[in-house]
Amino acid sequence: MNRPIRLMTTALTVSAALLLAACGSGGGDDASDKIEGADSNGGGKASASASAKPKGVERPEVKLPSQFTATFVNWTNSDPKLQRILDDGREELRAKYAAIIDGDPDSDAVAFYDTGAALTTAREWIKNFVETDDSLIGEIKAYNAKAHVTGNGAGVLFYCVDERKSSTKNRKSGKVTRTPDSPDSVLQYRARLTKSPRGVWQTASLETVPGGCK
């Protein structure tokens, strides 16, 4: 069965209670947990770091084919620690898209950037695409990213993803199913991250809210 990308994205939902509490505890340069609407910060140029791998420990190279583009707009922060959260959060999302396109639920890159419940749900999400023999085409735009560090050292990352220009494409039939052009196809991502012993900010839990960036 073909389906829009956003319908499978909602399968990653994990309780947001910890995320909302974490944002209230501060630690970033913007203590608010509110992400503005899709029309407020969706423009602008892609950040210079949008295609660069984070520095430090050697990270897997994540490649997306030309038929699917993930653009990260203004994905920067003046605080180096928060920038590292943004960088690893960006690569986590790119790794999942690449795994869907490659048909690889056991992707090493996904396991590198996800842990715990987030890794389990990410693999389930990718597996659903593999079972229906669907891939991704088109473009998504990720923007208005807000990173925070809580009092206990956890990371919190909120951002918007506009999927309205993306589609699924069946590998056998070639049938394309477009993502609906509706406000619900602009999702708010709410991620809680933990720093691994190697210094990688891994996504530990994730909630996606369709229409959350209205």
GUBADO-201880 format. One record per residue (C-alpha): residue number from 1; residue in three letters; x, y, z. Coordinates in steps of 0.001 Angstrom, whole numbers, plus 500000, padded with zeros to 6 digits. Layout:
GUBADO-201880
ATOM   resi   resn        u        v        w
ATOM    NUM    ala        X        Y        Z
...
This chain:
GUBADO-201880
ATOM   resi   resn        u        v        w
ATOM      1    met   500000   500000   500000
ATOM      2    asn   501323   503396   499040
ATOM      3    arg   500918   506245   501490
ATOM      4    pro   502210   509760   502070
ATOM      5    ile   505448   510048   504000
ATOM      6    arg   503747   511965   506815
ATOM      7    leu   501465   509056   507714
ATOM      8    met   504455   506915   508533
ATOM      9    thr   506197   509756   510304
ATOM     10    thr   503430   509804   512893
ATOM     11    ala   504288   506207   513734
ATOM     12    leu   507389   507552   515512
ATOM     13    thr   505289   509222   518204
ATOM     14    val   506546   508889   521763
ATOM     15    ser   505126   510720   524779
ATOM     16    ala   506055   514394   524815
ATOM     17    ala   505742   514832   528557
ATOM     18    leu   509495   514649   529181
ATOM     19    leu   510179   516932   526247
ATOM     20    leu   507833   519637   527406
ATOM     21    ala   509219   519451   530931
ATOM     22    ala   512760   519612   529577
ATOM     23    cys   512105   522752   527595
ATOM     24    gly   510796   524402   530720
ATOM     25    ser   514095   523758   532477
ATOM     26    gly   516130   525970   530160
ATOM     27    gly   519764   525579   529243
ATOM     28    gly   519633   527049   525753
ATOM     29    asp   519694   530493   524250
ATOM     30    asp   515899   530384   523824
ATOM     31    ala   513990   528905   526724
ATOM     32    ser   510648   528804   524913
ATOM     33    asp   509285   525459   523709
ATOM     34    lys   507107   527107   521069
ATOM     35    ile   507906   526731   517395
ATOM     36    glu   506274   529301   515193
ATOM     37    gly   504106   528534   512170
ATOM     38    ala   505194   527193   508859
ATOM     39    asp   504954   530554   507121
ATOM     40    ser   507012   532509   509649
ATOM     41    asn   510495   531029   509216
ATOM     42    gly   510170   528722   506249
ATOM     43    gly   512161   530965   503960
ATOM     44    gly   515771   532007   504009
ATOM     45    lys   518839   530210   502807
ATOM     46    ala   519958   526743   503703
ATOM     47    ser   522574   526942   506436
ATOM     48    ala   526203   526448   505483
ATOM     49    ser   526373   523403   507771
ATOM     50    ala   523401   521688   506143
ATOM     51    ser   525596   519363   504065
ATOM     52    ala   528620   519160   506360
ATOM     53    lys   529172   516346   508831
ATOM     54    pro   529541   517332   512495
ATOM     55    lys   533116   517556   513740
ATOM     56    gly   534761   515365   516355
ATOM     57    val   534276   511583   516397
ATOM     58    glu   534150   509974   512960
ATOM     59    arg   530550   509838   511848
ATOM     60    pro   528987   507724   509098
ATOM     61    glu   528594   509393   505740
ATOM     62    val   524916   509802   504888
ATOM     63    lys   524130   510217   501200
ATOM     64    leu   520767   511060   499658
ATOM     65    pro   520147   510538   495949
ATOM     66    ser   519300   513385   493614
ATOM     67    gln   515641   512381   493466
ATOM     68    phe   515158   513224   497137
ATOM     69    thr   516344   516463   498705
ATOM     70    ala   516405   517380   502400
ATOM     71    thr   516989   521102   502877
ATOM     72    phe   517852   522492   506308
ATOM     73    val   517159   526217   506563
ATOM     74    asn   518983   528421   509112
ATOM     75    trp   520170   525316   510962
ATOM     76    thr   522646   527228   513095
ATOM     77    asn   523207   528388   516653
ATOM     78    ser   525904   530653   518089
ATOM     79    asp   526414   528279   521030
ATOM     80    pro   528806   525469   519942
ATOM     81    lys   527149   522930   522244
ATOM     82    leu   523706   523653   520819
ATOM     83    gln   525147   523588   517319
ATOM     84    arg   526366   520039   517934
ATOM     85    ile   522819   519045   518906
ATOM     86    leu   521526   520615   515713
ATOM     87    asp   524181   518854   513631
ATOM     88    asp   523508   515403   515069
ATOM     89    gly   519747   515944   514950
ATOM     90    arg   520020   516860   511281
ATOM     91    glu   522068   513765   510456
ATOM     92    glu   519641   511568   512413
ATOM     93    leu   516790   512648   510139
ATOM     94    arg   518895   512337   506977
ATOM     95    ala   520014   508849   508039
ATOM     96    lys   516414   507659   508309
ATOM     97    tyr   515500   509044   504906
ATOM     98    ala   518581   507396   503388
ATOM     99    ala   517693   504069   505025
ATOM    100    ile   514171   504181   503551
ATOM    101    ile   515546   504903   500090
ATOM    102    asp   518181   502162   500473
ATOM    103    gly   515611   499731   501899
ATOM    104    asp   517801   499123   504958
ATOM    105    pro   516000   498919   508333
ATOM    106    asp   519275   497863   509969
ATOM    107    ser   521176   500923   508740
ATOM    108    asp   524378   501524   510695
ATOM    109    ala   523881   505272   510367
ATOM    110    val   520425   505093   511960
ATOM    111    ala   521853   503024   514826
ATOM    112    phe   524627   505608   515196
ATOM    113    tyr   522237   508538   515663
ATOM    114    asp   519311   506787   517406
ATOM    115    thr   519148   504861   520655
ATOM    116    gly   516545   503183   522849
ATOM    117    ala   512908   503724   521916
ATOM    118    ala   513822   506055   519060
ATOM    119    leu   515965   503369   517424
ATOM    120    thr   513203   500779   517746
ATOM    121    thr   510546   503017   516216
ATOM    122    ala   512894   504262   513487
ATOM    123    arg   513585   500688   512393
ATOM    124    glu   509856   499904   512417
ATOM    125    trp   509169   503004   510309
ATOM    126    ile   511806   502072   507750
ATOM    127    lys   510678   498439   507702
ATOM    128    asn   507141   499490   506764
ATOM    129    phe   508485   501155   503640
ATOM    130    val   510579   498090   502827
ATOM    131    glu   507599   495752   503193
ATOM    132    thr   505530   497776   500696
ATOM    133    asp   508562   498311   498431
ATOM    134    asp   508216   502093   498577
ATOM    135    ser   510933   504720   498313
ATOM    136    leu   510950   508516   498650
ATOM    137    ile   511153   511231   496037
ATOM    138    gly   510748   514997   496064
ATOM    139    glu   511833   517388   498779
ATOM    140    ile   511384   518093   502456
ATOM    141    lys   512359   521317   504198
ATOM    142    ala   513439   521363   507845
ATOM    143    tyr   513524   524749   509541
ATOM    144    asn   512977   526797   512699
ATOM    145    ala   515153   524500   514814
ATOM    146    lys   515329   525175   518575
ATOM    147    ala   517918   523338   520679
ATOM    148    his   518158   523268   524485
ATOM    149    val   520156   521500   527177
ATOM    150    thr   518275   520544   530337
ATOM    151    gly   519534   520794   533890
ATOM    152    asn   520404   517092   533900
ATOM    153    gly   522382   517341   530665
ATOM    154    ala   519830   515973   528210
ATOM    155    gly   519326   517635   524861
ATOM    156    val   515998   518784   523460
ATOM    157    leu   515469   519631   519810
ATOM    158    phe   512280   521015   518252
ATOM    159    tyr   511966   521751   514541
ATOM    160    cys   509508   521900   511648
ATOM    161    val   509470   519612   508612
ATOM    162    asp   507471   520582   505530
ATOM    163    glu   506690   517389   503599
ATOM    164    arg   504239   518868   501083
ATOM    165    lys   506669   518492   498174
ATOM    166    ser   507559   514878   498988
ATOM    167    ser   506054   511648   497675
ATOM    168    thr   506414   507907   497967
ATOM    169    lys   507229   505902   494853
ATOM    170    asn   506678   502175   494539
ATOM    171    arg   509810   500473   493262
ATOM    172    lys   507948   497849   491211
ATOM    173    ser   504952   499686   489798
ATOM    174    gly   506436   503181   489723
ATOM    175    lys   503224   504524   491254
ATOM    176    val   503728   507879   492968
ATOM    177    thr   501658   508908   495981
ATOM    178    arg   501991   512580   496770
ATOM    179    thr   501921   513935   500300
ATOM    180    pro   498693   515933   500770
ATOM    181    asp   499091   519680   500343
ATOM    182    ser   497596   520477   503722
ATOM    183    pro   498699   522047   507024
ATOM    184    asp   498944   518558   508554
ATOM    185    ser   501821   517817   506182
ATOM    186    val   503943   520367   508035
ATOM    187    leu   505057   518521   511150
ATOM    188    gln   506632   519574   514394
ATOM    189    tyr   509417   517232   515517
ATOM    190    arg   510151   517056   519246
ATOM    191    ala   513254   515050   520070
ATOM    192    arg   514972   514219   523336
ATOM    193    leu   518664   513422   522955
ATOM    194    thr   521318   511868   525147
ATOM    195    lys   525051   512304   524717
ATOM    196    ser   526857   509024   524083
ATOM    197    pro   530280   508210   525581
ATOM    198    arg   531736   509071   522175
ATOM    199    gly   530197   512525   522320
ATOM    200    val   527385   511934   519821
ATOM    201    trp   523971   513443   520560
ATOM    202    gln   521716   510435   519950
ATOM    203    thr   517941   510754   519656
ATOM    204    ala   516420   508737   522510
ATOM    205    ser   512748   509626   522029
ATOM    206    leu   510821   511418   519342
ATOM    207    glu   507355   512808   518834
ATOM    208    thr   505982   514159   515575
ATOM    209    val   502900   516377   515522
ATOM    210    pro   501104   516729   512157
ATOM    211    gly   500126   520350   511695
ATOM    212    gly   502204   521288   514732
ATOM    213    cys   503925   524143   512897
ATOM    214    lys   500813   526048   511889
